[in-house]
Amino acid sequence: MQLNVLDDLQTKVLILEARLRVVDREQASVSRATGRILARAVHNFRDSPPMDVSAMDGYACRLVDLKTSSGSTDSIEPSLPVAAVAAAGASPLELSVGSAIRIFTGGVVPRGADVVIPRERCQERPQSVSVSMPLEQIKLGWNIRRQGENARQGDVGLLAGCLIDGPRMSSLVSMSRESQIEVYRKVRVTIINTGDELLQMDAPIEPWQIRDSNGPLLESMLGACPWIEWTRTSAKDDLGEIESKLAEALQVSDAVIFTGGVSMGDTDHVPAAVKGSGAEVLFHRLAIRPGAPILGAASHAGQLIFGLPGNPVSVAVTFRRFGMPLLERLGGRTWGKRHLKAELANGDDKTLHLVWYRLVQFQPDGRVLLLPNQGSGDIRSLGLSDGFVEIPPETHSKGTFRYFDWAVV
């Protein structure tokens, strides 16, 4: 059975992924683990919560004491003396019969208490508290979070392969017994920009000359990933120089990313240099627009060699769509990756026989609009975009499509 174009794309990427070697593991302190990829699952070292705790500020007491103090007349508000205060983080107290203990959110429920009455349902006095609500509305265990109701000791708290961000850090601090955890070491990337025509930002420029925007573009996208470290260099359109730069990069890098020089022109030497290095080229040219000339290869040591076209829109789209998942593979990230969809508010009837990546912009009201695009060199539209959608071949751009955000984390 012949694969459709989208399935064929993904199959080629998966074949390349299978050739890549995940980076080694190392120890990191929890306090410095933000932005790293967890290499070993974290198990709860104790129940969560570790004891019965109060779900809110209020008064812990026995329900039977409230009923006893109210007598047989429902109109009398039950009142109890306040014997102590249970603060969050303090050791548990013992509740005396016929009394209440003031308690704060997260405080350990005193031994003997079976309900917590919220402060807003009480009348507070200097030495006592009365309950200003019908007792039949109060059930045993009200506003008490039971020991282990979130998770039990030994349960998996965080999965291996997740990116440690704010929410994951909160779980990690609460669930890990040790101050050191196992993470994947940072992925080492070398960017090689090819081209005789490229100028740096601080160089004088004539109307016929071109600045290197691809290098800074990739640095910016990689910079949003704390689990990656990178260096950048450049090479002229010379086969020998490109071969030398590639050989040097493979000595120190897990991934080498080229921009430019991957097509079929007389000065496009990257494919020959990659083959000359002994790497296995898994794909060269894909049925996509923009970015058709991209090249994906793996070295014998499982390093990624990824060749991107030279035009900025092509670089941005192909790196985000194909390059980032491959780097995530190297970095050990297997959990928490986003697969988003967006519904276009201004879809049109245009189609391509290729997979079409079209730039989009989010509006303040939540609508997603296609941006006008003059081609893979249209840096204005690129700068105005929030990401792009993936349009299958021979498909009108109307409806809901897979969406890729420039925010790569």
C-alpha positions as CSV (number, residue, x, y, z in Angstrom):
1,M,0.0,0.0,0.0
2,Q,1.4,3.4,-1.0
3,L,1.7,5.9,1.8
4,N,0.1,9.3,1.4
5,V,2.5,12.3,1.4
6,L,2.1,13.2,5.1
7,D,2.6,9.6,6.2
8,D,5.6,9.3,3.9
9,L,7.1,12.5,5.5
10,Q,6.6,11.2,9.0
11,T,8.0,7.7,8.1
12,K,11.2,9.3,6.8
13,V,11.6,11.3,9.9
14,L,11.0,8.3,12.1
15,I,13.6,6.3,10.2
16,L,16.1,9.1,10.9
17,E,15.1,9.2,14.5
18,A,15.8,5.5,14.9
19,R,19.4,6.1,13.8
20,L,20.1,8.8,16.4
21,R,21.8,8.1,19.8
22,V,20.2,9.7,22.8
23,V,22.7,11.7,24.8
24,D,24.2,10.4,28.1
25,R,22.7,11.0,31.5
26,E,24.1,13.0,34.4
27,Q,23.3,14.2,37.9
28,A,21.8,17.7,38.5
29,S,20.7,19.4,41.6
30,V,16.9,19.9,41.8
31,S,17.5,23.6,42.4
32,R,19.2,23.9,39.0
33,A,17.1,21.5,37.0
34,T,14.6,23.9,35.4
35,G,14.7,23.5,31.6
36,R,16.4,20.1,31.7
37,I,14.9,16.8,30.5
38,L,14.3,14.2,33.3
39,A,16.1,10.9,32.6
40,R,14.7,8.8,35.4
41,A,11.1,8.7,36.7
42,V,10.6,10.3,40.1
43,H,8.6,8.3,42.6
44,N,6.8,9.8,45.6
45,F,8.9,9.3,48.7
46,R,5.8,9.7,50.9
47,D,2.0,10.0,50.6
48,S,0.6,13.2,49.2
49,P,-0.7,14.8,51.4
50,P,1.5,13.0,54.0
51,M,-1.2,13.4,56.7
52,D,-4.8,14.5,56.9
53,V,-4.8,18.3,56.3
54,S,-7.3,21.1,56.2
55,A,-8.5,22.2,52.8
56,M,-9.2,25.8,54.1
57,D,-8.9,28.2,56.9
58,G,-11.5,27.4,59.6
59,Y,-12.1,25.4,62.8
60,A,-11.4,21.7,63.3
61,C,-13.8,19.9,65.7
62,R,-16.0,16.9,66.2
63,L,-19.4,16.8,64.5
64,V,-20.9,15.1,67.5
65,D,-19.6,18.0,69.8
66,L,-21.4,20.5,67.5
67,K,-24.6,18.6,67.7
68,T,-24.3,18.2,71.5
69,S,-23.7,21.9,72.0
70,S,-26.7,22.9,69.9
71,G,-29.1,21.0,72.2
72,S,-32.4,20.0,70.9
73,T,-33.3,23.4,69.4
74,D,-32.2,24.0,65.8
75,S,-32.3,27.8,66.3
76,I,-29.5,27.7,68.8
77,E,-26.1,28.1,67.0
78,P,-23.7,25.5,68.3
79,S,-20.7,27.1,70.1
80,L,-17.4,25.6,71.2
81,P,-14.4,27.0,73.1
82,V,-11.2,27.5,70.9
83,A,-8.4,25.5,72.6
84,A,-5.5,26.1,70.2
85,V,-4.3,27.1,66.7
86,A,-3.0,24.5,64.1
87,A,-0.7,26.3,61.6
88,A,0.5,24.9,58.3
89,G,3.8,23.1,58.9
90,A,3.3,22.6,62.6
91,S,3.2,19.2,64.3
92,P,-0.3,17.7,64.9
93,L,-2.3,18.6,67.9
94,E,-4.7,16.6,70.1
95,L,-8.3,17.8,70.1
96,S,-10.0,17.8,73.5
97,V,-13.6,16.7,73.7
98,G,-16.1,19.5,73.5
99,S,-13.6,22.1,72.0
100,A,-12.5,23.4,68.6
101,I,-9.0,24.2,67.2
102,R,-8.5,27.1,64.8
103,I,-6.7,25.7,61.7
104,F,-5.1,27.2,58.6
105,T,-5.1,25.8,55.1
106,G,-2.6,23.0,54.9
107,G,-2.5,22.5,58.6
108,V,-2.5,19.0,60.0
109,V,-6.0,18.1,61.2
110,P,-5.9,17.6,65.0
111,R,-6.2,14.0,66.2
112,G,-9.9,13.5,67.1
113,A,-11.3,16.1,64.7
114,D,-13.6,14.9,61.9
115,V,-14.7,18.1,60.2
116,V,-13.4,21.6,59.4
117,I,-15.9,24.4,59.4
118,P,-14.8,27.4,57.1
119,R,-14.3,30.7,58.9
120,E,-16.9,32.3,56.7
121,R,-19.5,30.0,58.1
122,C,-18.6,30.8,61.7
123,Q,-19.1,33.6,64.2
124,E,-15.7,34.2,65.9
125,R,-15.3,35.4,69.4
126,P,-12.1,35.9,71.5
127,Q,-12.3,32.6,73.2
128,S,-15.0,30.6,71.3
129,V,-16.6,30.0,67.9
130,S,-20.1,29.3,66.9
131,V,-21.3,27.8,63.7
132,S,-23.8,29.8,61.7
133,M,-25.1,27.1,59.3
134,P,-27.5,24.2,59.5
135,L,-25.8,21.2,61.0
136,E,-27.5,18.8,58.6
137,Q,-25.4,20.3,55.8
138,I,-22.2,19.2,57.5
139,K,-20.9,15.8,56.7
140,L,-18.1,13.8,58.3
141,G,-14.8,14.6,56.7
142,W,-15.9,18.0,55.4
143,N,-13.0,20.1,54.2
144,I,-10.4,17.5,55.2
145,R,-7.9,16.3,52.6
146,R,-7.1,12.8,53.4
147,Q,-3.6,11.3,53.6
148,G,-2.6,9.9,50.2
149,E,-5.6,11.1,48.3
150,N,-3.4,12.8,45.7
151,A,-0.8,10.0,45.5
152,R,0.6,7.1,47.5
153,Q,4.2,6.6,48.5
154,G,6.0,4.9,45.6
155,D,3.6,6.2,42.9
156,V,5.2,7.7,39.8
157,G,5.2,11.5,40.3
158,L,7.1,12.5,37.2
159,L,7.7,10.5,34.0
160,A,11.1,10.2,32.5
161,G,11.4,12.2,29.3
162,C,9.5,15.2,30.6
163,L,10.8,18.8,30.4
164,I,11.1,20.3,33.9
165,D,9.2,23.5,33.9
166,G,7.4,25.4,36.7
167,P,4.6,22.9,37.3
168,R,7.0,19.9,37.0
169,M,9.4,21.7,39.4
170,S,6.7,22.0,42.0
171,S,6.0,18.3,41.8
172,L,9.7,17.5,41.8
173,V,10.5,19.4,45.0
174,S,7.5,17.9,46.7
175,M,8.0,14.3,45.6
176,S,11.7,13.7,45.4
177,R,13.5,12.6,48.5
178,E,16.9,13.5,47.1
179,S,18.3,16.9,46.2
180,Q,20.0,15.4,43.1
181,I,18.1,13.9,40.1
182,E,19.1,12.2,36.9
183,V,18.7,14.3,33.7
184,Y,20.0,14.0,30.2
185,R,23.0,16.1,29.5
186,K,22.5,19.0,27.2
187,V,22.4,18.4,23.5
188,R,25.5,19.9,21.8
189,V,24.6,21.6,18.5
190,T,26.9,23.2,15.9
191,I,25.3,25.6,13.4
192,I,27.2,26.0,10.1
193,N,26.0,28.8,7.9
194,T,27.2,28.3,4.3
195,G,27.4,31.0,1.6
196,D,30.0,33.5,0.2
197,E,27.4,36.2,0.2
198,L,26.5,36.4,3.9
199,L,27.4,39.4,6.1
200,Q,27.3,39.8,9.8
201,M,25.1,42.3,11.6
202,D,27.9,44.8,12.2
203,A,29.4,44.8,8.7
204,P,28.7,47.6,6.2
205,I,26.1,46.4,3.7
206,E,25.3,47.3,0.1
207,P,21.9,46.9,-1.6
208,W,23.1,43.8,-3.4
209,Q,24.4,42.1,-0.3
210,I,22.7,39.8,2.2
211,R,22.9,39.6,6.0
212,D,23.1,36.2,7.7
213,S,19.7,36.1,9.4
214,N,19.6,32.3,9.5
215,G,22.3,31.9,12.1
216,P,20.7,34.3,14.6
217,L,17.3,32.7,13.8
218,L,18.5,29.3,14.8
219,E,20.4,30.6,17.8
220,S,17.2,32.3,19.0
221,M,15.1,29.2,18.7
222,L,17.8,27.0,20.3
223,G,18.1,29.6,23.1
224,A,14.5,29.0,24.1
225,C,15.5,25.4,24.9
226,P,17.7,25.2,28.1
227,W,18.4,21.6,27.4
228,I,20.5,22.5,24.3
229,E,23.9,24.3,24.1
230,W,25.2,25.4,20.8
231,T,28.0,27.1,18.8
232,R,27.9,28.7,15.4
233,T,30.4,29.0,12.6
234,S,30.3,29.8,8.9
235,A,31.7,28.2,5.7
236,K,32.3,29.5,2.2
237,D,30.8,27.7,-0.7
238,D,33.8,25.4,-1.0
239,L,33.6,21.7,-0.7
240,G,36.9,21.3,1.1
241,E,36.0,24.0,3.7
242,I,32.6,22.5,4.3
243,E,34.0,19.1,4.8
244,S,36.6,20.4,7.2
245,K,34.0,22.3,9.2
246,L,31.7,19.3,9.3
247,A,34.5,17.0,10.5
248,E,35.4,19.5,13.3
249,A,31.8,19.8,14.4
250,L,31.3,16.0,14.5
251,Q,34.2,15.8,17.0
252,V,32.3,17.8,19.6
253,S,28.6,17.8,18.7
254,D,25.5,15.6,18.9
255,A,23.9,17.5,16.0
256,V,25.2,19.6,13.1
257,I,22.8,22.0,11.4
258,F,23.6,23.5,8.0
259,T,21.9,26.4,6.4
260,G,22.2,26.8,2.7
261,G,24.1,24.7,0.2
262,V,21.7,21.7,0.2
263,S,20.0,22.1,-3.2
264,M,21.2,21.0,-6.6
265,G,23.3,24.1,-7.7
266,D,26.9,24.2,-8.6
267,T,27.8,25.7,-5.2
268,D,25.6,23.4,-3.1
269,H,28.3,21.2,-1.6
270,V,26.6,20.1,1.7
271,P,25.2,16.8,0.3
272,A,28.6,15.8,-1.0
273,A,30.3,16.8,2.2
274,V,27.8,14.8,4.3
275,K,28.2,11.7,2.1
276,G,32.0,12.1,2.2
277,S,31.9,12.1,6.0
278,G,30.5,8.6,5.9
279,A,27.1,9.6,7.3
280,E,24.0,7.8,6.1
281,V,21.6,10.2,4.2
282,L,18.1,9.1,5.1
283,F,16.3,11.8,3.0
284,H,17.2,14.6,0.7
285,R,14.3,16.6,-0.6
286,L,10.8,16.3,0.7
287,A,7.5,17.0,-0.9
288,I,7.0,20.2,1.1
289,R,6.8,24.0,0.5
290,P,8.7,25.8,1.7
291,G,11.9,23.9,2.3
292,A,11.8,21.1,-0.2
293,P,15.7,20.6,-0.4
294,I,16.2,19.7,3.3
295,L,18.5,16.9,4.1
296,G,18.5,14.5,7.0
297,A,21.4,12.2,7.8
298,A,22.9,10.2,10.7
299,S,26.6,9.6,11.4
300,H,27.8,6.1,12.4
301,A,27.9,7.4,16.0
302,G,24.3,8.3,15.9
303,Q,24.8,12.1,15.5
304,L,22.3,14.2,13.6
305,I,23.3,16.0,10.4
306,F,20.5,18.3,9.2
307,G,20.7,20.4,6.1
308,L,18.3,23.4,5.8
309,P,17.7,25.6,2.8
310,G,19.0,29.1,2.7
311,N,15.9,31.2,2.7
312,P,14.7,32.4,6.1
313,V,11.1,31.2,5.9
314,S,12.3,27.8,4.8
315,V,14.8,27.6,7.6
316,A,12.3,28.6,10.3
317,V,9.6,26.3,9.1
318,T,11.7,23.2,8.4
319,F,13.7,23.5,11.6
320,R,10.6,23.9,13.7
321,R,8.7,21.1,11.9
322,F,11.5,18.6,11.5
323,G,14.6,19.8,13.3
324,M,13.2,20.3,16.7
325,P,11.6,16.8,17.0
326,L,14.9,15.3,16.0
327,L,16.8,17.3,18.6
328,E,14.2,16.2,21.2
329,R,14.9,12.6,20.2
330,L,18.6,13.2,20.9
331,G,17.8,15.0,24.2
332,G,15.6,12.2,25.5
333,R,12.4,14.1,25.5
334,T,9.5,11.7,25.1
335,W,6.7,13.2,27.2
336,G,4.8,16.5,27.2
337,K,5.3,17.5,23.6
338,R,2.4,19.5,22.2
339,H,0.4,18.6,19.2
340,L,-1.8,21.6,18.5
341,K,-4.5,22.4,15.9
342,A,-5.8,25.7,14.7
343,E,-9.0,26.6,12.8
344,L,-8.4,29.1,10.1
345,A,-10.8,32.1,10.0
346,N,-9.8,33.2,6.5
347,G,-9.1,30.0,4.7
348,D,-8.9,30.1,0.9
349,D,-9.3,27.7,-2.1
350,K,-5.6,27.6,-3.0
351,T,-4.0,24.1,-3.1
352,L,-0.7,22.6,-3.8
353,H,0.3,19.0,-4.7
354,L,2.9,19.3,-1.9
355,V,2.5,19.6,1.9
356,W,2.1,23.3,2.3
357,Y,3.3,25.2,5.4
358,R,1.5,28.5,5.6
359,L,2.3,31.3,8.1
360,V,-0.5,32.3,10.5
361,Q,-1.2,35.0,13.0
362,F,-3.3,34.9,16.1
363,Q,-5.7,37.8,16.6
364,P,-6.7,39.3,20.0
365,D,-10.1,37.8,19.7
366,G,-8.7,34.3,19.3
367,R,-9.1,34.0,15.5
368,V,-6.3,32.5,13.5
369,L,-5.5,34.2,10.2
370,L,-3.4,33.1,7.2
371,L,-0.8,35.8,6.4
372,P,-0.1,36.9,2.9
373,N,3.3,35.5,1.9
374,Q,5.5,36.4,-1.0
375,G,7.7,33.3,-0.7
376,S,10.4,31.8,1.3
377,G,12.3,35.1,1.5
378,D,9.4,37.1,2.9
379,I,10.9,38.0,6.2
380,R,8.2,40.6,6.9
381,S,5.5,38.0,7.0
382,L,7.8,35.7,9.0
383,G,8.2,38.4,11.6
384,L,4.5,39.0,11.9
385,S,3.6,35.3,12.3
386,D,3.0,33.3,15.4
387,G,3.6,30.0,13.7
388,F,2.3,28.0,10.7
389,V,-0.2,25.3,9.8
390,E,0.4,22.1,7.9
391,I,-1.9,21.8,4.8
392,P,-2.0,18.4,3.2
393,P,-1.6,18.1,-0.6
394,E,-4.6,19.0,-2.8
395,T,-6.4,20.4,0.2
396,H,-8.2,23.8,0.4
397,S,-7.0,25.9,3.3
398,K,-10.4,25.9,5.0
399,G,-11.0,24.2,8.3
400,T,-8.7,22.9,11.2
401,F,-5.1,21.9,10.6
402,R,-2.1,20.9,12.6
403,Y,-0.4,24.0,14.1
404,F,3.2,24.6,14.9
405,D,4.0,27.5,17.2
406,W,7.3,29.3,17.1
407,A,7.5,28.9,20.9
408,V,9.3,25.6,20.7
409,V,9.4,24.6,24.4
